[in-house]
Amino acid sequence: MAMSEPGTTPALGTARVPTSTYRIQFHKGCGFAQVTAIVPYLHALGIGDLYSSPYLKARAGSTHGYDIVDHDALNPEVGTESEHEALCRALREHGMGQLLDVVPNHMGVLEADNGWWLEMLEHGQASPHAETFDIEWANRATGMAGRVLLPVLGDHYGVVLEAGEIVLHFDAEAGTFELRYWSHRFPIDPATYPMIFNALPGPVGEDDAPGRAELAQLLQDLSQLPSRDASEPAARQVRLQGSVNLKRTLASLVARDSALAARAEACVQRLNGTVGDPSSFDALDALIDKQAYRLANWRAASDDVNYRRFFDVNTLAAVRMEREPVFEATHKKLLQWLRDGRITALRIDHPDGLSDPQSYFDTLQRRYNDQLAAIGEAPRALYLLVEKIQAEHEALPATWPVHGDTGYRFAALVNGLFVDGRNAAALLDDYKSFTGRGDDFDTTAHAAKRLIIETSLYSEIGWLTKTLHRITRVNRRRRDFTRNRLRNAMAEVAACFPVYRTYLRAGEAASDTDRRHLDWAIAAARRKLGPSEDGVLDHLREVLLGEDEGAVGDEARRTRFLARWQQFTAPVMAKAVEDTTFYRHIPLLSLNDVGSDPRSFGLSTAAFHVANQARARFWPHAMLGTSTHDSKRGEDLRARIDVLSEDLTLWHTHLERMTALAQMFERDTPAGKAPTRNDVWLLFQTLAGLWPAEPPDEAALADLRERVQAYMLKAVREAKLSTSWTWPNEEYEAALAHYIASVLRPGANPFADELQRLTTVIAPFGFRNSLSQLALKLTVPGVPDIYQGCEQWTFSLVDPDNRRPVDFAHLARELDEVQRLYEGDGWPTPAQWTALCRNAADGRVKLLATWRLLQLRRSMPELFRDGSYLPLAVDGPAADHTVAFARTGNGAAVLVIATRLAYRLCAGEAASWRAALWSGTHIATSETQAEVGRVARWRNCLTGASADGFEATEGAMALDAVFAGAGGLPFAVLVGA
């Protein structure tokens, strides 16, 4: 075998591609031991690889693992090294790999658990990690040069200080001082320790007192440590090592001399002041002012924070992954696991936050092969996926050495099949009439972007403005553009950006795609700002494209500006669209999800086929998702809400009735009636998708009520209309909680009865939508992912609701029961299929379908990995309700027929579901589909029923015959018999 040469990246097709994945959310309640126990179940289900959420050491209590505080350790709440090894061993024994979620963009900060962050706070720019985090050290704000703002306080700094909530603490054993504020810890710069010991009058050194002279010398040595802003590596090293040694000396001194220890504590007490005497805190204030950080109210973050964050989350600080030492330090353990075979693939979280995603992926592939070369293995690509939200017209950059995205786009596409596009305008009119909201999606999104830019990301646009102004000042043709004009131009271009970001690289020509997206945004900004700003917009474009011919400035500054600009447009889009507009503009909630575009109301079968063909050609191994931990609504909830699009009269009638029944629970607030009509629409459509098909008992109702209240509180705060996270409107929130509790109260409840009547009508069709969606996900080109628990019905809401515990023991028992239906190579009887479909609400029919189709993928891995995708023409009265295609390759073929818009097909009558609905509808083949046409006999891989091949019926397949053998399922997957 040839060994991989260091620095090479093999073709992507050489990677080990999973047949399927199963996403697990690791946290304190679901650790390595628990997941090891379910590996046999996952294997029996047919899963190829475990898809693990991050489990490097995260902040205590984290339910998601994205707030990593130590890249070189496992999360102790998830398990130990031995438990991790046991999980990896169990996966290997079952022939399964592990795809691990990786977080390269940020780390958890601000509390007392991130050693890199704490060292940076102690030593400022002298710390080795001063450049690990993306901090603007050259801050011109008063008193902020060489300091980092820490927005952690619950009130203004002076108020908190004088309330005695910021407390100086001495750790005698370690010889260190720190500030404490609730769960936060802030180290004190050792060079300022003398200020602490001088808090009490009298000399610190007395000849007749043992240890005093030593203390005096120690304090002198501490005061002479090199400055925090020392630029010479030697001086920095002297400071760092000297601090360590001197703190050890202090610990030794106080351990030997109780009087010294008592003096240290007395100084601490003096500095901690006396509540009610503001002047007693002056000395502590002076000490804090000498640190490499400034403590501030958490609301100051949006304006003044000078470290780049993950979106606008103060506790997640961005890291500079473009620096080689940072990459190596953060990926050491991951690369070791890859080398040892503990993990076999990676999913990269939020690559749009990276300075240069292309370089990061190249480095990751290269370092992976360096590892292979080191152990003598043949070169191969690492299976690599990226968590990337794409616009409908947007493709991943073809130069990225990755296998595709994590499935957001597919989820939007497949969901669109079940939305009746004919009713888009009518539903929008109904929505506007009911809520009184007249703005369209584009207007709402633009306003939300401007809001986010001027609030949450105000500090980011401030940095960009300052830097662009400096760049502009060295160009005599452009130097008269003011900061205000530059700022306004950038804000407007960002608000008009059609995608998350471009991928421009300094010193390289822009791709046609990036140039097109930038020109789109510039043109839109021109229309908004008018001709007076043409010049400044042209200048911004020149700078971003590297075409600013008159510039003679610092290229490093221009490179930094380019990176930060692209890292800015992404959170603008995310916070304004997914986390604001999606809660403001809500005609059909199933369209308001990650990766979706509510302006696309429904998808034709032709468009679905085109998307699948493109994926088969360009990204055949991308992930196919329908539910994720980021989903705002689970796949089954969306599938049911889709049904409402098929009958607006049904929705309107029940909406009006429920509104009338709930009117008595509204409350008057200073801003008007609560809840607003928009929030009522949101609530009632959510309940239409969430309400159980079978009436809930009192315990289930109580659980549902609590979940809905938590969801609606998050939703209205995200919308930022009646309340918000930053400025909660407690009166409105209380009124909303009261309203929900009232409409979902136990006992006799006309509102619940009305909701149950609506659910009875739409739930059967929601189940059919879900099953068709499942069949498509498990058979189209790509690698399907099952989010934990979604092999049965999962009517989940946005996180943390979608991270609720999964009863895997129950699922294993249910899987064993459905597997028994096929004992002895038999097939379920028609009576058993009737029972499965009649009792669809118990979820066993979805579990069975998942299992059978995953087993099919396992039995035909080459076909599903690399096979062709052939759309099949459908003719007849039910053609609009049918999606049909074939997967072919190496002489094998699988034929898939799925139902869409079933409610309209059945005229809203669930009981009318029967094979005769497809009478006169058939699939035809053509000469180009030879592998399909040659099959004389097909067998349904779920029911065992056979169907005549195309040649036997003169080139056509009658769909009524196919669905007669489908066991009542809304799809058929046929394999050549």
Buried (B, 14 or more C-beta within 10 A) or exposed (E): EEBBEEEEBBEBEBBEBBBBBBBBBBBEEBBBBBBBBBBEBBBBBBBBBBBBBBBBBBBBEBBBBBBBBBBEEBBEBBBEEEBBBBBBEBBBEBEBBBBBBBBBBBBBBBBBBBEBBBBBBBBBBBBBBBBBBBBBBEBEEEEBEBBBBBBBBEEEBEEBBBBBBBBBBBEBEEBBBBBBBEEBBBBBBBBBBBBBBBBEEEEBBEEEBEBBEBBBEBBEBBEEBBBBBBEEEEBBBBBBEBBEEBBEBBBBBBEEBEEBBEBBBEBBBBBBBEEEEEEBBEBBBEBBEEBBBBBBBBBBBBEBBBBBBBBBBBBBBBBBBBEEEBBEBBBEBBBEBBBEBBBBBBBBBBBBBBBBBBBBBBBBBBBBBBBBBEEEBEBBBBBBBBBBBBBBEBEBBEEBBBBBBBBBBBBBBBBBBBBBBEBBEEBBEBBBEBBEBEEEBEEBBBBBBBBBBEBBBBBBBBBBBBBBBBBBBBBEEBEEBEEEBBBBBBBBBBBBBBBBBBBBBBEEEBBEBBBBBBEBBBEBBBEEBEEEBEBBBBBBBBBBBBEBEBBEBEEEBBBBBBBBBBBBBBBBBBBBBBBBBBBBBBBBBBBBBBBBBBEBBBBBBEBBBEBBBEBBEEBBBBBBBBBBBBBBBBBBBBBBBBBBBBBBEBBBEBBEBBBEBBEEBBBEBEEEEBBBBBBBBBBBBBBBBBBBBBBBEEEEBEEBBEBBBBBBBBBBBBBBBBBBEBEEBEBBBEBBBBBBBBBBBEEEBEBBEBBBEBBBBBBBBBBBBBBBBBBBBBBBBBBBBBBBBBBBBBBBBBBBBBBBEBEBEEBBEBBEEBBEBBEEEEBBEEEBBEBBBEEBBBBBBBBBBBBBBBBBBBEBBEBBBBBBBBBBBBBBEBBBBBBBBBBBBEEBBBBBBBBBBBBBBBEBEBEEBEBEBBBEBBBBBEEEBEBBBBBEEBBBBBBBBBBBBBEEBEBBBBBBBBBBBBBBBBBBBBBBE
